[in-house]
Amino acid sequence: MTRAGRQDIIFYIAPFEGIPDIIHDFVASAIAEKYGVTCRLFKTQPLPRAAIIKDFPDGEKICDDQELITYLYDQLPLDGRIIVGLTRALLQTEKTAIVGCGDAMLNGTGAVIISIMQAASDEERQVVSLNRFLSRIDKFVAHEVGHALALPHCPDGACVMSAKSYEALDATPAGYCQKCRVVIND
């Protein structure tokens, strides 16, 4: 998929409760520009009860990332290639306490879940600037969409598909290396 576009390919954006319009609009615009696809937006919806592991009195939640991905995948319309879920909830897997920024199916068609809360602060839990926050969201989405398009982690440190710390991620362009671009374009 090149920037020239594949307008016949449709990505869906599925915001869960608490996601500001500016965030889902930003994600849809970034995906449309980066992949040259059509993006369609779902209405904001509550998190599925089956995915909620812990519900705090202040409204914050921890969710099972695989439950959310399965839920999203089941919501993917037949004309869609990928559905990108956006949540404020922290994500947890069976293997780790908290997932970094998101998770994805590795099958070329599927679902991606992004936790915007992970992009809002650094390792010391200090709030980051709006520009850094949006840059991280862009990179998180590119990374997880890359997984949904069947890309594994990449050894090229300048590629958004390399697994890295937030500091390294902040210094990395939001793009793919040549090797990963070849896989995506096939």
Protein Blocks (a to p, Z undefined) as FASTA:
>chain_A
ZZkopfkbccdddddehiafklmmmmmmmmmmmnopacdddddddddfklpmbdcfkopa
cddfklmmmmmmmmmcfkbmbdcdddfbdcddfkbmbdckbccddehpacddddfklmmp
cfkopacdfklmmmmmmmmmmmmmmmmnopacdfblkbckbccdfklmmmpcfbdcfklm
mmmmZZ
